Amino acid sequence: MAKQRIRIRLKAFDHKILDQSAQQIVETAERTGAVVAGPVPLPTRIEKFCVIRSPFIDKDSREQFEMRTHKRLIDVLEPTARTVDALMRLNVPAGVDIEIKL
């Protein structure tokens, strides 16, 4: 029989909320008797935008903005039925995107 594993990927713009959510998931999984590996920080995706400040003449004057997408990876090894049920009922803050792969 193949080993069971649940892979959870978290994405957010705010790293503090992301770390709190990851800690909450790890605590919930360990409380139900599963073995947890992670959270592993994945590379941050940085999108940079360059915008002209003035609508008309000053093309040399520009403003730069960036959006950072922080990511974490959590592997739940040997999950039980209680673990899956507890993870599905878990409330995470708004702004945190969760991908769960069985």
N, CA, C and O atoms as a DFTB+ gen file, in Angstrom:
408 C
 N C O
     1  1       0.837      -1.183       0.000
     2  2       0.000       0.000       0.000
     3  2       0.884       1.249       0.000
     4  3       1.859       1.324       0.747
     5  1       0.544       2.213      -0.830
     6  2       1.320       3.451      -0.917
     7  2       1.064       4.325       0.307
     8  3      -0.016       4.302       0.897
     9  1       2.068       5.081       0.664
    10  2       1.916       5.968       1.816
    11  2       1.013       7.140       1.462
    12  3       1.107       7.699       0.370
    13  1       0.152       7.503       2.380
    14  2      -0.741       8.644       2.200
    15  2       0.015       9.927       2.532
    16  3       0.872       9.948       3.416
    17  1      -0.314      10.991       1.812
    18  2       0.289      12.283       2.084
    19  2      -0.658      13.374       1.614
    20  3      -1.262      13.273       0.546
    21  1      -0.780      14.407       2.419
    22  2      -1.550      15.583       2.036
    23  2      -0.550      16.717       1.894
    24  3       0.210      17.003       2.819
    25  1      -0.552      17.367       0.725
    26  2       0.342      18.502       0.483
    27  2      -0.496      19.774       0.467
    28  3      -1.446      19.897      -0.305
    29  1      -0.131      20.714       1.330
    30  2      -0.868      21.970       1.458
    31  2       0.053      23.112       1.047
    32  3       1.140      23.276       1.600
    33  1      -0.399      23.908       0.060
    34  2       0.346      25.091      -0.383
    35  2      -0.426      26.331       0.021
    36  3      -1.611      26.461      -0.286
    37  1       0.243      27.239       0.705
    38  2      -0.375      28.486       1.143
    39  2       0.262      29.650       0.392
    40  3       1.477      29.681       0.193
    41  1      -0.572      30.612      -0.028
    42  2      -0.088      31.817      -0.692
    43  2      -0.762      33.021      -0.054
    44  3      -1.948      32.977       0.275
    45  1       0.006      34.107       0.121
    46  2      -0.564      35.344       0.653
    47  2       0.370      36.505       0.346
    48  3       1.558      36.312       0.088
    49  1      -0.180      37.710       0.375
    50  2       0.627      38.904       0.188
    51  2       1.277      39.325       1.501
    52  3       2.345      39.936       1.488
    53  1       0.656      39.010       2.631
    54  2       1.164      39.387       3.952
    55  2       1.803      38.167       4.615
    56  3       1.128      37.165       4.847
    57  1       3.103      38.245       4.921
    58  2       3.803      37.079       5.449
    59  2       3.424      36.766       6.892
    60  3       3.540      35.615       7.313
    61  1       2.976      37.756       7.661
    62  2       2.596      37.495       9.054
    63  2       1.330      36.638       9.131
    64  3       1.271      35.673       9.894
    65  1       0.328      36.995       8.343
    66  2      -0.916      36.212       8.306
    67  2      -0.634      34.815       7.767
    68  3      -1.224      33.839       8.230
    69  1       0.263      34.716       6.796
    70  2       0.622      33.426       6.210
    71  2       1.272      32.518       7.240
    72  3       0.945      31.333       7.315
    73  1       2.191      33.061       8.036
    74  2       2.852      32.258       9.066
    75  2       1.886      31.832      10.172
    76  3       1.995      30.723      10.696
    77  1       0.944      32.702      10.528
    78  2      -0.066      32.340      11.522
    79  2      -0.952      31.210      11.018
    80  3      -1.268      30.287      11.768
    81  1      -1.353      31.277       9.752
    82  2      -2.185      30.226       9.167
    83  2      -1.436      28.907       9.105
    84  3      -2.001      27.854       9.401
    85  1      -0.155      28.959       8.719
    86  2       0.657      27.744       8.657
    87  2       0.805      27.119      10.042
    88  3       0.725      25.899      10.183
    89  1       1.019      27.942      11.055
    90  2       1.146      27.428      12.427
    91  2      -0.166      26.800      12.891
    92  3      -0.155      25.776      13.574
    93  1      -1.285      27.402      12.529
    94  2      -2.605      26.876      12.895
    95  2      -2.844      25.516      12.235
    96  3      -3.384      24.610      12.868
    97  1      -2.449      25.369      10.977
    98  2      -2.610      24.096      10.272
    99  2      -1.728      23.018      10.894
   100  3      -2.167      21.882      11.072
   101  1      -0.491      23.367      11.223
   102  2       0.437      22.397      11.830
   103  2      -0.088      21.934      13.188
   104  3      -0.062      20.739      13.486
   105  1      -0.561      22.860      14.006
   106  2      -1.099      22.497      15.325
   107  2      -2.324      21.594      15.200
   108  3      -2.461      20.627      15.948
   109  1      -3.211      21.906      14.257
   110  2      -4.415      21.095      14.061
   111  2      -4.063      19.684      13.616
   112  3      -4.641      18.715      14.109
   113  1      -3.114      19.559      12.684
   114  2      -2.728      18.241      12.181
   115  2      -2.033      17.416      13.267
   116  3      -2.284      16.216      13.386
   117  1      -1.167      18.045      14.056
   118  2      -0.472      17.311      15.115
   119  2      -1.425      16.903      16.234
   120  3      -1.239      15.859      16.858
   121  1      -2.439      17.716      16.490
   122  2      -3.413      17.399      17.544
   123  2      -4.224      16.147      17.198
   124  3      -4.660      15.420      18.091
   125  1      -4.427      15.895      15.890
   126  2      -5.200      14.727      15.480
   127  2      -4.326      13.493      15.260
   128  3      -4.833      12.445      14.860
   129  1      -3.027      13.603      15.514
   130  2      -2.160      12.419      15.474
   131  2      -1.409      12.211      14.174
   132  3      -0.885      11.119      13.951
   133  1      -1.333      13.205      13.309
   134  2      -0.597      13.065      12.050
   135  2       0.827      13.600      12.222
   136  3       1.100      14.402      13.115
   137  1       1.716      13.147      11.358
   138  2       3.089      13.630      11.346
   139  2       3.169      14.760      10.315
   140  3       2.679      14.617       9.195
   141  1       3.785      15.876      10.695
   142  2       3.808      17.052       9.824
   143  2       5.251      17.410       9.471
   144  3       6.126      17.427      10.337
   145  1       5.488      17.698       8.184
   146  2       6.770      18.215       7.720
   147  2       6.535      19.628       7.199
   148  3       5.769      19.828       6.256
   149  1       7.184      20.589       7.804
   150  2       7.025      21.965       7.333
   151  2       6.638      22.881       8.459
   152  3       6.673      22.458       9.615
   153  1       6.283      24.079       8.195
   154  2       6.132      24.749       6.905
   155  2       7.478      25.089       6.261
   156  3       8.400      25.564       6.924
   157  1       7.567      24.837       4.968
   158  2       8.772      25.121       4.193
   159  2       8.524      26.407       3.404
   160  3       7.569      26.477       2.630
   161  1       9.375      27.431       3.589
   162  2       9.186      28.649       2.795
   163  2       9.645      28.444       1.363
   164  3      10.780      28.035       1.119
   165  1       8.759      28.728       0.415
   166  2       9.085      28.650      -1.005
   167  2       9.505      30.043      -1.491
   168  3       9.251      31.032      -0.805
   169  1      10.140      30.133      -2.657
   170  2      10.586      31.447      -3.132
   171  2       9.432      32.439      -3.280
   172  3       8.347      32.088      -3.744
   173  1       9.688      33.676      -2.879
   174  2       8.701      34.738      -2.971
   175  2       8.656      35.270      -4.393
   176  3       9.693      35.567      -4.986
   177  1       7.459      35.390      -4.936
   178  2       7.294      35.923      -6.288
   179  2       7.132      37.432      -6.188
   180  3       6.236      37.918      -5.498
   181  1       8.001      38.182      -6.878
   182  2       7.971      39.640      -6.829
   183  2       7.612      40.166      -8.215
   184  3       8.333      39.935      -9.186
   185  1       6.490      40.874      -8.291
   186  2       6.069      41.514      -9.533
   187  2       6.302      43.015      -9.389
   188  3       5.792      43.638      -8.458
   189  1       7.075      43.596     -10.309
   190  2       7.371      45.019     -10.244
   191  2       6.664      45.750     -11.377
   192  3       6.607      45.269     -12.509
   193  1       6.126      46.925     -11.048
   194  2       5.422      47.756     -12.013
   195  2       6.056      49.140     -12.023
   196  3       6.324      49.713     -10.967
   197  1       6.291      49.669     -13.203
   198  2       6.852      51.005     -13.363
   199  2       5.780      51.881     -14.007
   200  3       5.270      51.556     -15.079
   201  1       5.442      52.986     -13.354
   202  2       4.349      53.849     -13.796
   203  2       4.876      55.275     -13.949
   204  3       5.614      55.769     -13.096
   205  1       4.488      55.929     -15.045
   206  2       4.873      57.323     -15.248
   207  2       4.069      58.189     -14.269
   208  3       2.851      58.046     -14.165
   209  1       4.753      59.082     -13.555
   210  2       4.085      59.905     -12.533
   211  2       3.136      60.940     -13.140
   212  3       2.030      61.152     -12.643
   213  1       3.578      61.571     -14.203
   214  2       2.805      62.660     -14.800
   215  2       2.090      62.166     -16.059
   216  3       2.640      61.336     -16.783
   217  1       0.894      62.649     -16.335
   218  2       0.186      62.188     -17.523
   219  2       0.707      62.797     -18.829
   220  3       0.381      62.307     -19.910
   221  1       1.524      63.876     -18.735
   222  2       1.842      64.556     -19.983
   223  2       3.329      64.558     -20.321
   224  3       3.733      63.792     -21.196
   225  1       4.151      65.355     -19.694
   226  2       5.466      65.627     -20.273
   227  2       6.633      64.927     -19.570
   228  3       7.585      64.530     -20.242
   229  1       6.595      64.765     -18.270
   230  2       7.774      64.296     -17.524
   231  2       7.900      62.776     -17.596
   232  3       7.526      62.066     -16.663
   233  1       8.430      62.290     -18.715
   234  2       8.558      60.844     -18.903
   235  2       9.671      60.253     -18.042
   236  3       9.640      59.060     -17.738
   237  1      10.638      61.049     -17.650
   238  2      11.763      60.551     -16.856
   239  2      11.373      60.323     -15.393
   240  3      12.046      59.577     -14.682
   241  1      10.310      60.950     -14.951
   242  2       9.878      60.810     -13.566
   243  2       8.907      59.640     -13.467
   244  3       7.783      59.705     -13.963
   245  1       9.358      58.576     -12.821
   246  2       8.533      57.367     -12.724
   247  2       8.413      56.897     -11.282
   248  3       9.242      57.217     -10.431
   249  1       7.356      56.129     -11.033
   250  2       7.138      55.517      -9.730
   251  2       7.193      54.010      -9.896
   252  3       6.719      53.472     -10.896
   253  1       7.772      53.328      -8.913
   254  2       7.855      51.875      -8.990
   255  2       7.062      51.251      -7.847
   256  3       7.150      51.680      -6.697
   257  1       6.289      50.231      -8.196
   258  2       5.497      49.493      -7.218
   259  2       5.852      48.025      -7.337
   260  3       6.273      47.565      -8.398
   261  1       5.682      47.289      -6.246
   262  2       5.914      45.845      -6.316
   263  2       4.880      45.103      -5.486
   264  3       4.382      45.596      -4.474
   265  1       4.578      43.906      -5.952
   266  2       3.664      43.013      -5.256
   267  2       4.437      41.745      -4.912
   268  3       4.998      41.102      -5.799
   269  1       4.472      41.384      -3.641
   270  2       5.182      40.185      -3.225
   271  2       4.178      39.105      -2.841
   272  3       3.273      39.349      -2.042
   273  1       4.337      37.914      -3.407
   274  2       3.486      36.778      -3.079
   275  2       4.339      35.768      -2.314
   276  3       5.223      35.127      -2.881
   277  1       4.059      35.638      -1.021
   278  2       4.800      34.707      -0.165
   279  2       4.119      33.347      -0.221
   280  3       2.894      33.263      -0.309
   281  1       4.924      32.267      -0.169
   282  2       4.373      30.919      -0.268
   283  2       4.980      30.019       0.799
   284  3       6.145      30.170       1.166
   285  1       4.176      29.080       1.291
   286  2       4.628      28.072       2.253
   287  2       4.099      26.709       1.819
   288  3       3.041      26.609       1.198
   289  1       4.849      25.665       2.154
   290  2       4.479      24.294       1.812
   291  2       4.458      23.467       3.088
   292  3       5.408      23.492       3.870
   293  1       3.365      22.733       3.293
   294  2       3.228      21.854       4.470
   295  2       2.846      20.471       3.970
   296  3       1.898      20.325       3.199
   297  1       3.580      19.456       4.406
   298  2       3.246      18.065       4.092
   299  2       2.719      17.396       5.357
   300  3       3.373      17.411       6.399
   301  1       1.528      16.810       5.252
   302  2       0.948      16.049       6.352
   303  2       1.126      14.574       6.000
   304  3       0.470      14.059       5.094
   305  1       2.019      13.903       6.724
   306  2       2.326      12.497       6.466
   307  2       1.464      11.626       7.372
   308  3       1.217      11.982       8.524
   309  1       1.021      10.521       6.872
   310  2       0.186       9.561       7.607
   311  2      -1.055      10.227       8.227
   312  3      -1.250      10.154       9.440
   313  1      -1.900      10.877       7.399
   314  2      -3.095      11.510       7.957
   315  2      -4.174      10.476       8.289
   316  3      -4.291       9.440       7.634
   317  1      -4.941      10.782       9.304
   318  2      -6.078       9.945       9.665
   319  2      -7.357      10.602       9.146
   320  3      -7.312      11.698       8.588
   321  1      -8.473       9.946       9.324
   322  2      -9.755      10.521       8.901
   323  2     -10.072      11.768       9.724
   324  3     -10.645      12.730       9.212
   325  1      -9.696      11.741      11.001
   326  2      -9.910      12.911      11.862
   327  2      -9.085      14.102      11.385
   328  3      -9.532      15.246      11.469
   329  1      -7.876      13.830      10.883
   330  2      -7.005      14.903      10.388
   331  2      -7.631      15.591       9.188
   332  3      -7.675      16.819       9.129
   333  1      -8.117      14.806       8.227
   334  2      -8.730      15.372       7.028
   335  2      -9.970      16.174       7.405
   336  3     -10.182      17.266       6.878
   337  1     -10.788      15.647       8.310
   338  2     -11.999      16.336       8.739
   339  2     -11.661      17.653       9.436
   340  3     -12.304      18.673       9.185
   341  1     -10.650      17.634      10.314
   342  2     -10.262      18.847      11.044
   343  2      -9.682      19.896      10.102
   344  3      -9.926      21.089      10.284
   345  1      -8.919      19.471       9.099
   346  2      -8.339      20.427       8.158
   347  2      -9.408      21.059       7.263
   348  3      -9.292      22.226       6.889
   349  1     -10.444      20.294       6.920
   350  2     -11.512      20.849       6.090
   351  2     -12.367      21.862       6.863
   352  3     -12.919      22.787       6.268
   353  1     -12.477      21.690       8.175
   354  2     -13.289      22.595       8.982
   355  2     -12.520      23.815       9.468
   356  3     -13.100      24.690      10.111
   357  1     -11.228      23.888       9.172
   358  2     -10.372      24.952       9.684
   359  2     -10.689      26.292       9.023
   360  3     -10.826      26.372       7.803
   361  1     -10.805      27.344       9.836
   362  2     -11.029      28.702       9.323
   363  2      -9.692      29.421       9.231
   364  3      -8.960      29.516      10.216
   365  1      -9.379      29.924       8.047
   366  2      -8.154      30.701       7.870
   367  2      -8.538      32.140       7.531
   368  3      -9.626      32.377       7.006
   369  1      -7.669      33.096       7.821
   370  2      -8.004      34.498       7.557
   371  2      -8.177      34.793       6.068
   372  3      -7.673      34.068       5.210
   373  1      -8.895      35.868       5.786
   374  2      -9.062      36.301       4.402
   375  2      -7.706      36.750       3.872
   376  3      -6.904      37.332       4.603
   377  1      -7.458      36.475       2.602
   378  2      -6.183      36.859       2.011
   379  2      -5.186      35.725       1.926
   380  3      -4.103      35.891       1.366
   381  1      -5.539      34.565       2.481
   382  2      -4.663      33.396       2.415
   383  2      -5.300      32.382       1.472
   384  3      -6.427      31.938       1.689
   385  1      -4.568      32.024       0.426
   386  2      -5.052      31.059      -0.565
   387  2      -4.493      29.692      -0.212
   388  3      -3.291      29.551       0.017
   389  1      -5.364      28.676      -0.166
   390  2      -4.950      27.329       0.225
   391  2      -5.203      26.364      -0.936
   392  3      -6.287      26.347      -1.519
   393  1      -4.192      25.569      -1.258
   394  2      -4.307      24.484      -2.233
   395  2      -4.023      23.185      -1.489
   396  3      -2.962      23.038      -0.882
   397  1      -4.961      22.243      -1.531
   398  2      -4.779      20.970      -0.840
   399  2      -4.760      19.866      -1.887
   400  3      -5.696      19.737      -2.677
   401  1      -3.691      19.067      -1.893
   402  2      -3.585      17.928      -2.792
   403  2      -3.472      16.666      -1.959
   404  3      -2.648      16.589      -1.048
   405  1      -4.300      15.671      -2.271
   406  2      -4.256      14.392      -1.559
   407  2      -3.344      13.422      -2.255
   408  3      -3.182      12.290      -1.798
